[in-house]
Every structure is written in structure tokens, then in C-alpha cells.
């Protein structure tokens, strides 16, 4: 299995290291800096596609692409920079979108006519788990997908 993925056209990052004493291998992709522009979602989806394919988890790609688009879109709309994307795989696959804001995500109920407000409900419905945590700068909003479902 190839354990490198392009960080940008000029760099690569190693995607694997055993967890000491756990008997499990863990893989990490990123972090990748995402631009504060409409291209951020496309770049995040491309990174998710590339990394999950290299990890042999192509079955997770459609859901992961959809959910990472939601988190990146939320960051673009409600937060500020810097923004980055990280993928982790131990037992499940965790996708983290970090931004410079300390304001936590706030799920809301969208009315039938609303054009927004359904993203976190979608994340909640499709992810095994999701949440957020404070980081050194701002916060990370994350979701997890079951690696077992990748083969299904």
C-alpha cells in the first residue's frame, strides 16, 4: 500500500506509523491548508478521494466527499482563517476541518423554504460520530466514518 499522498504539487507526507503498543496501525493524511475561496471544497474533496483511495477505502469516498464539503462550506460561511484538513485512520476514519474561529458549530432546524441550515443534520445522519474540539488556534469540527463500511 502506498502511504504517501500529495500535500501540494511539491511535497508529500507519510501516511502511516504504528501506534506504539496498540497492535493497530494508524494513518494520517495532512494537514492541508485550504484557501478561503470557493475552491476550498473542491480541494478538500480531492484530498479525501486521493487519501481514501490510497488507503483502500474507496467505499467511503462518496459520503466523505459530501460531508467534508459541508464542513468546509460551514467554515467558509461562519468562521475565519486559517483553515486546514486532516484525515486520520485508526479503527474508523476521522476527517477534521480546522479553522481560526473559537465559535462552536450550532446545528439548527431548517424550515422547508430555507436554502441553508441542513449541513450539520446531514453530517449527523451519515457519520458514525461527529463533534468539535478547541485547538491551539480556533477549533476543529470532525466526523467519523466506519472503515468497516468501506468494504460493504
Secondary structure, DSSP 8 states (H G I E B T S, - for coil): ---EEEEETTEEEE--EE-TTTS-EEEEEEEEEE-SSTHHHHHHHHHHHHHHHHTT-GGGHHHHHHHHHHHHHHHHHH--S-EEEEEEESSEEEEEEEES-----------TT-SSS-HHHHHHHHSSEEEEEE-SSSEEEEEEEEGGGG--
